[in-house]
Amino acid sequence: MNRLLPTALIVLLLIAFRIFGSALPETLPNFQPLAALFFCGALISSGWRSWAFPLAAWILTYPAPAMITGNADYLSIGTVLVTAAAFAATFFIGKKFSGAGFTALLGGSIGAAIVFHLITNGAAWIGNPIYAKNPTGLWQSLWTGPVGSAIPSWLFLRNMACANLLFTAIFLSARIALPRLSPQVQPDAAR
């Protein structure tokens, strides 16, 4: 039971932030622990568990924004594939930082947020006809977003970087603290 508690708490945290972020998109757009989960999954686990848990969490919570906001664009195959590529990049950045110190890991989580933003907004620039296919259009996609958008693109980047920093610190701190909190099994003296 003790081993399932951290996993259950992470899942609940993820679901809560996905729902809260979708219900209030102007307040906290893109502030969620999912990218940090991919980043830390690469650091904390090895083998299939390092990517399977973050992937399952993403798949289970992915429809939430579309259901809450009514925006079916989240569910398009192109959006799903680009988002999957961005999470894969986040995961592999985490792998590259494996063995680094705590401060370097926090910096890596911010770097992963920047790469995620470049991948997703770069794909929007390539695939969305509202952006001019020149450096100005790319900058618009990366920084301001569509003309007339209530939320500029830089705000998504800022919130993802802050969320990655915060949740990476939480996940890594929990990873460090949990072994100390769990009861140690004492060897039986009679054996």
N, CA and C atoms as a LAMMPS dump frame, in Angstrom:
ITEM: TIMESTEP
0
ITEM: NUMBER OF ATOMS
573
ITEM: BOX BOUNDS ff ff ff
-5.0000000000000000e+02 5.0000000000000000e+02
-5.0000000000000000e+02 5.0000000000000000e+02
-5.0000000000000000e+02 5.0000000000000000e+02
ITEM: ATOMS id mol type element x y z
1 1 1 N 0.818 -1.201 0
2 1 2 C 0 0 0
3 1 3 C 0.857 1.259 0
4 2 1 N 1.966 1.244 0.765
5 2 2 C 2.834 2.419 0.834
6 2 3 C 3.43 2.774 -0.525
7 3 1 N 3.66 1.757 -1.361
8 3 2 C 4.253 2.012 -2.673
9 3 3 C 3.244 2.623 -3.632
10 4 1 N 1.957 2.341 -3.447
11 4 2 C 0.931 2.872 -4.333
12 4 3 C 0.526 4.302 -3.987
13 5 1 N 0.733 4.718 -2.772
14 5 2 C 0.326 6.047 -2.344
15 5 3 C 0.983 7.161 -3.158
16 6 1 N 2.309 7.163 -3.356
17 6 2 C 2.895 8.233 -4.173
18 6 3 C 2.36 8.244 -5.603
19 7 1 N 2.17 7.067 -6.171
20 7 2 C 1.637 6.987 -7.533
21 7 3 C 0.217 7.545 -7.585
22 8 1 N -0.598 7.166 -6.605
23 8 2 C -1.977 7.669 -6.557
24 8 3 C -2 9.19 -6.38
25 9 1 N -1.113 9.707 -5.545
26 9 2 C -1.055 11.166 -5.339
27 9 3 C -0.637 11.892 -6.612
28 10 1 N 0.317 11.33 -7.336
29 10 2 C 0.751 11.943 -8.594
30 10 3 C -0.387 11.943 -9.605
31 11 1 N -1.098 10.83 -9.703
32 11 2 C -2.224 10.736 -10.64
33 11 3 C -3.3 11.754 -10.274
34 12 1 N -3.632 11.851 -9.001
35 12 2 C -4.641 12.83 -8.56
36 12 3 C -4.184 14.26 -8.829
37 13 1 N -2.926 14.544 -8.572
38 13 2 C -2.366 15.868 -8.847
39 13 3 C -2.457 16.187 -10.332
40 14 1 N -2.096 15.23 -11.146
41 14 2 C -2.148 15.413 -12.591
42 14 3 C -3.568 15.671 -13.065
43 15 1 N -4.494 14.846 -12.624
44 15 2 C -5.893 15.01 -13.034
45 15 3 C -6.438 16.349 -12.565
46 16 1 N -6.144 16.718 -11.326
47 16 2 C -6.639 17.994 -10.787
48 16 3 C -6.121 19.17 -11.6
49 17 1 N -4.835 19.179 -11.928
50 17 2 C -4.283 20.295 -12.695
51 17 3 C -4.78 20.292 -14.138
52 18 1 N -4.999 19.116 -14.73
53 18 2 C -5.549 19.074 -16.091
54 18 3 C -6.957 19.657 -16.105
55 19 1 N -7.77 19.277 -15.127
56 19 2 C -9.146 19.775 -15.07
57 19 3 C -9.161 21.255 -14.723
58 20 1 N -8.392 21.647 -13.717
59 20 2 C -8.346 23.054 -13.297
60 20 3 C -7.833 23.939 -14.433
61 21 1 N -6.767 23.497 -15.103
62 21 2 C -6.213 24.268 -16.216
63 21 3 C -7.16 24.376 -17.386
64 22 1 N -7.94 23.324 -17.642
65 22 2 C -8.9 23.347 -18.745
66 22 3 C -10.114 24.195 -18.404
67 23 1 N -10.521 24.156 -17.14
68 23 2 C -11.691 24.929 -16.725
69 23 3 C -11.387 26.426 -16.655
70 24 1 N -10.143 26.778 -16.367
71 24 2 C -9.736 28.186 -16.262
72 24 3 C -8.537 28.461 -17.174
73 25 1 N -8.706 28.351 -18.498
74 25 2 C -7.553 28.459 -19.397
75 25 3 C -6.894 29.838 -19.387
76 26 1 N -7.627 30.885 -19.065
77 26 2 C -7.014 32.208 -19.037
78 26 3 C -6.205 32.433 -17.77
79 27 1 N -6.492 31.687 -16.714
80 27 2 C -5.81 31.872 -15.444
81 27 3 C -4.469 31.149 -15.399
82 28 1 N -4.463 29.877 -15.723
83 28 2 C -3.239 29.072 -15.657
84 28 3 C -3.053 28.223 -16.906
85 29 1 N -2.93 28.826 -18.074
86 29 2 C -2.756 27.997 -19.264
87 29 3 C -1.434 27.237 -19.221
88 30 1 N -1.536 25.956 -19.434
89 30 2 C -0.367 25.079 -19.555
90 30 3 C 0.4 24.887 -18.251
91 31 1 N -0.196 25.178 -17.121
92 31 2 C 0.459 24.943 -15.832
93 31 3 C -0.009 23.587 -15.322
94 32 1 N 0.804 22.561 -15.599
95 32 2 C 0.445 21.199 -15.234
96 32 3 C 1.708 20.365 -15.046
97 33 1 N 1.592 19.266 -14.315
98 33 2 C 2.774 18.458 -14.01
99 33 3 C 3.146 17.415 -15.055
100 34 1 N 2.441 17.346 -16.166
101 34 2 C 2.637 16.246 -17.11
102 34 3 C 4.043 16.224 -17.724
103 35 1 N 4.53 17.351 -18.197
104 35 2 C 5.871 17.361 -18.796
105 35 3 C 6.933 17.025 -17.752
106 36 1 N 6.752 17.51 -16.532
107 36 2 C 7.7 17.178 -15.461
108 36 3 C 7.666 15.686 -15.153
109 37 1 N 6.505 15.077 -15.315
110 37 2 C 6.379 13.638 -15.096
111 37 3 C 7.187 12.871 -16.147
112 38 1 N 7.129 13.304 -17.404
113 38 2 C 7.96 12.679 -18.448
114 38 3 C 9.437 12.909 -18.159
115 39 1 N 9.796 14.144 -17.798
116 39 2 C 11.191 14.488 -17.502
117 39 3 C 11.709 13.648 -16.335
118 40 1 N 10.952 13.593 -15.246
119 40 2 C 11.383 12.87 -14.046
120 40 3 C 11.269 11.362 -14.212
121 41 1 N 10.327 10.914 -15.038
122 41 2 C 10.239 9.484 -15.304
123 41 3 C 11.538 8.947 -15.867
124 42 1 N 12.164 9.721 -16.718
125 42 2 C 13.439 9.327 -17.304
126 42 3 C 14.56 9.323 -16.266
127 43 1 N 14.411 10.135 -15.234
128 43 2 C 15.446 10.235 -14.202
129 43 3 C 15.294 9.189 -13.106
130 44 1 N 14.053 8.934 -12.727
131 44 2 C 13.777 8.137 -11.534
132 44 3 C 13.721 6.649 -11.825
133 45 1 N 13.099 6.275 -12.923
134 45 2 C 12.89 4.86 -13.225
135 45 3 C 13.815 4.418 -14.343
136 46 1 N 13.832 3.115 -14.536
137 46 2 C 14.562 2.574 -15.681
138 46 3 C 13.661 1.559 -16.363
139 47 1 N 13.992 1.225 -17.576
140 47 2 C 13.194 0.262 -18.316
141 47 3 C 11.863 0.854 -18.753
142 48 1 N 10.902 -0.024 -18.964
143 48 2 C 9.613 0.39 -19.512
144 48 3 C 8.833 1.28 -18.562
145 49 1 N 9.033 1.161 -17.253
146 49 2 C 8.287 1.984 -16.297
147 49 3 C 8.64 3.468 -16.417
148 50 1 N 9.835 3.757 -16.873
149 50 2 C 10.263 5.157 -16.959
150 50 3 C 9.412 5.958 -17.938
151 51 1 N 8.875 5.309 -18.961
152 51 2 C 8.033 6.024 -19.93
153 51 3 C 6.574 5.582 -19.896
154 52 1 N 6.307 4.366 -19.387
155 52 2 C 4.935 3.848 -19.42
156 52 3 C 3.994 4.617 -18.497
157 53 1 N 4.44 4.954 -17.295
158 53 2 C 3.571 5.678 -16.37
159 53 3 C 3.243 7.078 -16.881
160 54 1 N 4.24 7.877 -17.31
161 54 2 C 3.886 9.19 -17.862
162 54 3 C 3 9.072 -19.111
163 55 1 N 3.271 8.095 -19.966
164 55 2 C 2.462 7.919 -21.173
165 55 3 C 1.019 7.563 -20.814
166 56 1 N 0.841 6.661 -19.869
167 56 2 C -0.514 6.29 -19.443
168 56 3 C -1.24 7.486 -18.829
169 57 1 N -0.532 8.276 -18.03
170 57 2 C -1.147 9.467 -17.424
171 57 3 C -1.584 10.443 -18.506
172 58 1 N -0.756 10.611 -19.53
173 58 2 C -1.094 11.525 -20.623
174 58 3 C -2.311 11.016 -21.388
175 59 1 N -2.305 9.739 -21.737
176 59 2 C -3.417 9.171 -22.508
177 59 3 C -4.726 9.267 -21.73
178 60 1 N -4.672 8.986 -20.439
179 60 2 C -5.889 9.013 -19.624
180 60 3 C -6.444 10.431 -19.436
181 61 1 N -5.564 11.422 -19.389
182 61 2 C -6.026 12.792 -19.134
183 61 3 C -6.102 13.642 -20.398
184 62 1 N -5.628 13.13 -21.514
185 62 2 C -5.572 13.944 -22.728
186 62 3 C -6.93 14.478 -23.184
187 63 1 N -7.999 13.696 -23.115
188 63 2 C -9.294 14.226 -23.573
189 63 3 C -9.897 15.302 -22.661
190 64 1 N -9.38 15.474 -21.456
191 64 2 C -9.985 16.418 -20.498
192 64 3 C -10.151 17.827 -21.058
193 65 1 N -9.114 18.439 -21.649
194 65 2 C -9.315 19.799 -22.169
195 65 3 C -10.402 19.884 -23.24
196 66 1 N -10.455 18.892 -24.125
197 66 2 C -11.472 18.907 -25.184
198 66 3 C -12.866 18.758 -24.598
199 67 1 N -12.997 17.907 -23.583
200 67 2 C -14.318 17.703 -22.973
201 67 3 C -14.764 18.933 -22.193
202 68 1 N -13.833 19.584 -21.517
203 68 2 C -14.194 20.732 -20.681
204 68 3 C -14.433 21.981 -21.521
205 69 1 N -13.551 22.224 -22.496
206 69 2 C -13.656 23.453 -23.291
207 69 3 C -14.528 23.292 -24.527
208 70 1 N -14.739 22.063 -24.96
209 70 2 C -15.502 21.84 -26.181
210 70 3 C -14.662 22.049 -27.435
211 71 1 N -13.35 22.26 -27.286
212 71 2 C -12.45 22.479 -28.408
213 71 3 C -11.884 21.136 -28.859
214 72 1 N -12.386 20.618 -29.951
215 72 2 C -11.969 19.305 -30.454
216 72 3 C -10.606 19.341 -31.132
217 73 1 N -10.006 20.528 -31.298
218 73 2 C -8.676 20.609 -31.904
219 73 3 C -7.642 19.805 -31.113
220 74 1 N -7.851 19.667 -29.806
221 74 2 C -6.936 18.883 -28.973
222 74 3 C -6.86 17.437 -29.441
223 75 1 N -7.934 16.96 -30.038
224 75 2 C -8.022 15.549 -30.386
225 75 3 C -7.62 15.237 -31.826
226 76 1 N -7.206 16.242 -32.599
227 76 2 C -6.798 15.973 -33.979
228 76 3 C -5.526 15.131 -33.977
229 77 1 N -5.388 14.285 -34.978
230 77 2 C -4.237 13.38 -35.048
231 77 3 C -2.924 14.159 -35.111
232 78 1 N -2.925 15.278 -35.81
233 78 2 C -1.716 16.092 -35.894
234 78 3 C -1.309 16.643 -34.533
235 79 1 N -2.276 17.136 -33.789
236 79 2 C -1.987 17.677 -32.452
237 79 3 C -1.489 16.578 -31.523
238 80 1 N -2.116 15.415 -31.598
239 80 2 C -1.7 14.287 -30.759
240 80 3 C -0.273 13.877 -31.092
241 81 1 N 0.054 13.767 -32.375
242 81 2 C 1.403 13.342 -32.78
243 81 3 C 2.468 14.37 -32.403
244 82 1 N 2.173 15.636 -32.593
245 82 2 C 3.136 16.686 -32.237
246 82 3 C 3.347 16.71 -30.723
247 83 1 N 2.256 16.594 -29.974
248 83 2 C 2.372 16.576 -28.519
249 83 3 C 3.162 15.36 -28.058
250 84 1 N 2.921 14.211 -28.68
251 84 2 C 3.674 12.997 -28.342
252 84 3 C 5.163 13.191 -28.633
253 85 1 N 5.486 13.825 -29.754
254 85 2 C 6.889 14.094 -30.085
255 85 3 C 7.52 15.036 -29.062
256 86 1 N 6.775 16.033 -28.636
257 86 2 C 7.296 16.983 -27.646
258 86 3 C 7.516 16.292 -26.298
259 87 1 N 6.599 15.394 -25.897
260 87 2 C 6.797 14.654 -24.648
261 87 3 C 7.965 13.681 -24.775
262 88 1 N 8.136 13.074 -25.946
263 88 2 C 9.278 12.185 -26.16
264 88 3 C 10.586 12.968 -26.029
265 89 1 N 10.631 14.162 -26.598
266 89 2 C 11.823 15.008 -26.465
267 89 3 C 12.072 15.352 -24.996
268 90 1 N 11.008 15.663 -24.266
269 90 2 C 11.126 15.963 -22.836
270 90 3 C 11.7 14.772 -22.085
271 91 1 N 11.209 13.586 -22.41
272 91 2 C 11.696 12.356 -21.783
273 91 3 C 13.193 12.164 -22.06
274 92 1 N 13.612 12.327 -23.319
275 92 2 C 15.011 12.096 -23.67
276 92 3 C 15.928 13.176 -23.099
277 93 1 N 15.414 14.38 -22.925
278 93 2 C 16.201 15.408 -22.225
279 93 3 C 16.412 14.965 -20.777
280 94 1 N 15.357 14.421 -20.163
281 94 2 C 15.504 13.873 -18.812
282 94 3 C 16.56 12.783 -18.759
283 95 1 N 16.585 11.902 -19.763
284 95 2 C 17.6 10.838 -19.82
285 95 3 C 19.004 11.432 -19.887
286 96 1 N 19.154 12.496 -20.668
287 96 2 C 20.475 13.134 -20.803
288 96 3 C 20.94 13.743 -19.48
289 97 1 N 19.988 14.182 -18.647
290 97 2 C 20.336 14.796 -17.374
291 97 3 C 20.447 13.769 -16.247
292 98 1 N 20.235 12.503 -16.546
293 98 2 C 20.325 11.462 -15.535
294 98 3 C 21.711 11.495 -14.887
295 99 1 N 21.729 11.517 -13.582
296 99 2 C 22.995 11.568 -12.853
297 99 3 C 23.467 12.974 -12.536
298 100 1 N 22.768 13.978 -13.042
299 100 2 C 23.149 15.368 -12.758
300 100 3 C 22.689 15.75 -11.357
301 101 1 N 23.227 16.83 -10.849
302 101 2 C 22.837 17.33 -9.535
303 101 3 C 21.459 17.976 -9.566
304 102 1 N 20.924 18.231 -8.38
305 102 2 C 19.57 18.755 -8.24
306 102 3 C 19.392 20.07 -9.002
307 103 1 N 20.332 20.992 -8.875
308 103 2 C 20.224 22.291 -9.558
309 103 3 C 20.265 22.127 -11.072
310 104 1 N 21.14 21.26 -11.553
311 104 2 C 21.212 21.01 -12.997
312 104 3 C 19.916 20.383 -13.501
313 105 1 N 19.315 19.521 -12.687
314 105 2 C 18.045 18.91 -13.08
315 105 3 C 16.943 19.951 -13.188
316 106 1 N 16.934 20.906 -12.278
317 106 2 C 15.936 21.98 -12.361
318 106 3 C 16.155 22.81 -13.621
319 107 1 N 17.407 23.094 -13.938
320 107 2 C 17.714 23.802 -15.183
321 107 3 C 17.314 22.985 -16.403
322 108 1 N 17.54 21.675 -16.333
323 108 2 C 17.13 20.786 -17.423
324 108 3 C 15.635 20.775 -17.625
325 109 1 N 14.887 20.891 -16.531
326 109 2 C 13.42 20.908 -16.653
327 109 3 C 12.956 22.172 -17.369
328 110 1 N 13.64 23.283 -17.138
329 110 2 C 13.309 24.524 -17.856
330 110 3 C 13.694 24.385 -19.328
331 111 1 N 14.853 23.801 -19.586
332 111 2 C 15.265 23.554 -20.967
333 111 3 C 14.284 22.653 -21.695
334 112 1 N 13.768 21.643 -21.001
335 112 2 C 12.778 20.742 -21.603
336 112 3 C 11.497 21.502 -21.948
337 113 1 N 11.109 22.461 -21.102
338 113 2 C 9.916 23.279 -21.386
339 113 3 C 10.13 24.116 -22.643
340 114 1 N 11.328 24.643 -22.797
341 114 2 C 11.638 25.453 -23.988
342 114 3 C 11.589 24.588 -25.242
343 115 1 N 12.176 23.4 -25.184
344 115 2 C 12.153 22.49 -26.336
345 115 3 C 10.715 22.084 -26.66
346 116 1 N 9.917 21.777 -25.64
347 116 2 C 8.515 21.432 -25.847
348 116 3 C 7.801 22.571 -26.57
349 117 1 N 8.018 23.79 -26.119
350 117 2 C 7.383 24.965 -26.728
351 117 3 C 7.832 25.135 -28.184
352 118 1 N 9.113 24.956 -28.439
353 118 2 C 9.623 25.089 -29.807
354 118 3 C 9.015 24.034 -30.734
355 119 1 N 8.88 22.814 -30.246
356 119 2 C 8.302 21.747 -31.074
357 119 3 C 6.83 22.019 -31.364
358 120 1 N 6.05 22.289 -30.327
359 120 2 C 4.605 22.444 -30.525
360 120 3 C 4.264 23.719 -31.286
361 121 1 N 4.908 24.808 -30.95
362 121 2 C 4.592 26.056 -31.651
363 121 3 C 5.243 26.11 -33.03
364 122 1 N 6.382 25.439 -33.185
365 122 2 C 6.967 25.317 -34.516
366 122 3 C 6.062 24.521 -35.444
367 123 1 N 5.464 23.463 -34.913
368 123 2 C 4.513 22.676 -35.709
369 123 3 C 3.272 23.497 -36.042
370 124 1 N 2.826 24.323 -35.094
371 124 2 C 1.681 25.2 -35.382
372 124 3 C 2.031 26.173 -36.5
373 125 1 N 3.247 26.692 -36.488
374 125 2 C 3.686 27.616 -37.535
375 125 3 C 3.703 26.915 -38.893
376 126 1 N 4.199 25.682 -38.922
377 126 2 C 4.27 24.936 -40.184
378 126 3 C 2.878 24.565 -40.685
379 127 1 N 2.003 24.105 -39.784
380 127 2 C 0.738 23.545 -40.21
381 127 3 C -0.449 24.486 -40.243
382 128 1 N -0.352 25.626 -39.586
383 128 2 C -1.504 26.52 -39.511
384 128 3 C -1.353 27.652 -40.529
385 129 1 N -2.313 27.797 -41.428
386 129 2 C -2.189 28.814 -42.478
387 129 3 C -2.279 30.262 -41.964
388 130 1 N -2.646 30.472 -40.703
389 130 2 C -2.722 31.856 -40.211
390 130 3 C -1.351 32.471 -39.997
391 131 1 N -0.318 31.622 -39.952
392 131 2 C 1.04 32.131 -39.753
393 131 3 C 1.758 32.238 -41.094
394 132 1 N 2.381 33.39 -41.335
395 132 2 C 3.206 33.561 -42.529
396 132 3 C 4.398 32.618 -42.429
397 133 1 N 4.773 32.037 -43.537
398 133 2 C 5.875 31.074 -43.546
399 133 3 C 7.198 31.802 -43.754
400 134 1 N 7.524 32.632 -42.778
401 134 2 C 8.777 33.378 -42.763
402 134 3 C 9.18 33.563 -41.306
403 135 1 N 10.344 34.144 -41.03
404 135 2 C 10.767 34.317 -39.632
405 135 3 C 9.776 35.117 -38.775
406 136 1 N 9.101 36.074 -39.372
407 136 2 C 8.114 36.858 -38.619
408 136 3 C 6.942 35.977 -38.203
409 137 1 N 6.484 35.114 -39.097
410 137 2 C 5.396 34.192 -38.77
411 137 3 C 5.807 33.189 -37.704
412 138 1 N 7.066 32.713 -37.782
413 138 2 C 7.574 31.796 -36.759
414 138 3 C 7.617 32.507 -35.405
415 139 1 N 8.126 33.726 -35.379
416 139 2 C 8.176 34.492 -34.131
417 139 3 C 6.769 34.711 -33.573
418 140 1 N 5.824 34.998 -34.443
419 140 2 C 4.441 35.179 -34.002
420 140 3 C 3.926 33.894 -33.351
421 141 1 N 4.208 32.751 -33.971
422 141 2 C 3.768 31.476 -33.411
423 141 3 C 4.424 31.21 -32.061
424 142 1 N 5.708 31.52 -31.937
425 142 2 C 6.448 31.238 -30.711
426 142 3 C 6.175 32.232 -29.589
427 143 1 N 5.864 33.486 -29.941
428 143 2 C 5.786 34.507 -28.909
429 143 3 C 4.379 35.077 -28.679
430 144 1 N 3.707 35.495 -29.745
431 144 2 C 2.41 36.159 -29.543
432 144 3 C 1.227 35.245 -29.808
433 145 1 N 1.375 34.295 -30.696
434 145 2 C 0.256 33.428 -31.056
435 145 3 C -0.606 34.083 -32.115
436 146 1 N -1.769 33.513 -32.384
437 146 2 C -2.647 34.05 -33.424
438 146 3 C -3.079 35.484 -33.112
439 147 1 N -3.267 36.273 -34.154
440 147 2 C -3.742 37.643 -33.981
441 147 3 C -5.091 37.607 -33.272
442 148 1 N -5.231 38.426 -32.258
443 148 2 C -6.48 38.505 -31.513
444 148 3 C -6.625 37.469 -30.414
445 149 1 N -5.614 36.621 -30.234
446 149 2 C -5.68 35.607 -29.185
447 149 3 C -5.636 36.273 -27.812
448 150 1 N -6.478 35.804 -26.917
449 150 2 C -6.52 36.363 -25.565
450 150 3 C -5.288 35.984 -24.752
451 151 1 N -4.651 34.877 -25.127
452 151 2 C -3.489 34.383 -24.383
453 151 3 C -2.298 34.309 -25.335
454 152 1 N -1.24 35.095 -25.097
455 152 2 C -0.07 35.013 -25.972
456 152 3 C 0.712 33.715 -25.741
457 153 1 N 1.438 33.295 -26.759
458 153 2 C 2.2 32.049 -26.685
459 153 3 C 3.255 32.071 -25.59
460 154 1 N 3.853 33.229 -25.349
461 154 2 C 4.899 33.285 -24.326
462 154 3 C 4.345 32.925 -22.949
463 155 1 N 3.068 33.156 -22.716
464 155 2 C 2.457 32.816 -21.435
465 155 3 C 2.402 31.296 -21.25
466 156 1 N 2.142 30.561 -22.328
467 156 2 C 2.173 29.099 -22.259
468 156 3 C 3.587 28.62 -21.91
469 157 1 N 4.589 29.241 -22.551
470 157 2 C 5.973 28.882 -22.261
471 157 3 C 6.322 29.195 -20.812
472 158 1 N 5.976 30.381 -20.347
473 158 2 C 6.275 30.766 -18.96
474 158 3 C 5.639 29.795 -17.976
475 159 1 N 4.361 29.487 -18.193
476 159 2 C 3.669 28.596 -17.268
477 159 3 C 4.219 27.177 -17.312
478 160 1 N 4.581 26.707 -18.507
479 160 2 C 5.154 25.365 -18.583
480 160 3 C 6.513 25.331 -17.903
481 161 1 N 7.332 26.362 -18.094
482 161 2 C 8.637 26.402 -17.437
483 161 3 C 8.475 26.442 -15.918
484 162 1 N 7.549 27.251 -15.426
485 162 2 C 7.296 27.323 -13.978
486 162 3 C 6.769 25.995 -13.449
487 163 1 N 5.845 25.384 -14.183
488 163 2 C 5.291 24.1 -13.753
489 163 3 C 6.369 23.02 -13.767
490 164 1 N 7.185 22.979 -14.817
491 164 2 C 8.265 21.995 -14.871
492 164 3 C 9.214 22.172 -13.695
493 165 1 N 9.57 23.406 -13.418
494 165 2 C 10.475 23.686 -12.309
495 165 3 C 9.86 23.233 -10.983
496 166 1 N 8.64 23.643 -10.726
497 166 2 C 7.967 23.309 -9.471
498 166 3 C 7.75 21.8 -9.328
499 167 1 N 7.156 21.171 -10.341
500 167 2 C 6.821 19.76 -10.213
501 167 3 C 8.05 18.857 -10.291
502 168 1 N 9.068 19.258 -11.017
503 168 2 C 10.313 18.498 -10.991
504 168 3 C 10.908 18.539 -9.589
505 169 1 N 10.916 19.702 -8.975
506 169 2 C 11.419 19.815 -7.602
507 169 3 C 10.593 18.952 -6.646
508 170 1 N 9.278 18.978 -6.814
509 170 2 C 8.407 18.166 -5.945
510 170 3 C 8.672 16.678 -6.159
511 171 1 N 8.688 16.23 -7.422
512 171 2 C 8.873 14.805 -7.709
513 171 3 C 10.243 14.318 -7.227
514 172 1 N 11.285 15.107 -7.465
515 172 2 C 12.619 14.697 -7.042
516 172 3 C 12.756 14.727 -5.528
517 173 1 N 12.169 15.727 -4.893
518 173 2 C 12.197 15.795 -3.424
519 173 3 C 11.444 14.624 -2.818
520 174 1 N 10.309 14.282 -3.416
521 174 2 C 9.541 13.129 -2.927
522 174 3 C 10.345 11.848 -3.11
523 175 1 N 11.028 11.756 -4.208
524 175 2 C 11.85 10.566 -4.473
525 175 3 C 12.961 10.436 -3.431
526 176 1 N 13.513 11.546 -3.034
527 176 2 C 14.575 11.536 -2.021
528 176 3 C 13.992 11.229 -0.641
529 177 1 N 12.834 11.817 -0.328
530 177 2 C 12.249 11.697 1.008
531 177 3 C 11.548 10.366 1.244
532 178 1 N 10.941 9.766 0.228
533 178 2 C 10.145 8.551 0.439
534 178 3 C 10.921 7.391 1.048
535 179 1 N 12.135 7.101 0.602
536 179 2 C 12.84 5.986 1.242
537 179 3 C 13.087 6.234 2.739
538 180 1 N 13.279 7.486 3.126
539 180 2 C 13.496 7.809 4.539
540 180 3 C 12.222 7.641 5.358
541 181 1 N 11.069 7.868 4.722
542 181 2 C 9.808 7.807 5.445
543 181 3 C 9.262 6.395 5.569
544 182 1 N 9.637 5.518 4.655
545 182 2 C 9.084 4.16 4.699
546 182 3 C 9.799 3.364 5.79
547 183 1 N 9.05 2.497 6.459
548 183 2 C 9.669 1.721 7.54
549 183 3 C 10.721 0.771 6.98
550 184 1 N 11.799 0.701 7.668
551 184 2 C 12.885 -0.201 7.257
552 184 3 C 12.603 -1.605 7.795
553 185 1 N 12.766 -2.578 6.962
554 185 2 C 12.573 -3.966 7.373
555 185 3 C 13.847 -4.413 8.076
556 186 1 N 13.712 -4.829 9.316
557 186 2 C 14.864 -5.292 10.094
558 186 3 C 15.05 -6.784 9.858
559 187 1 N 16.266 -7.213 9.656
560 187 2 C 16.483 -8.654 9.475
561 187 3 C 16.1 -9.392 10.748
562 188 1 N 15.538 -10.542 10.571
563 188 2 C 15.114 -11.368 11.692
564 188 3 C 16.356 -11.966 12.351
565 189 1 N 16.524 -11.714 13.641
566 189 2 C 17.709 -12.169 14.362
567 189 3 C 17.731 -13.687 14.523
568 190 1 N 16.545 -14.33 14.425
569 190 2 C 16.476 -15.775 14.655
570 190 3 C 16.931 -16.583 13.454
571 191 1 N 17.086 -15.975 12.315
572 191 2 C 17.446 -16.753 11.117
573 191 3 C 18.852 -17.192 11.125
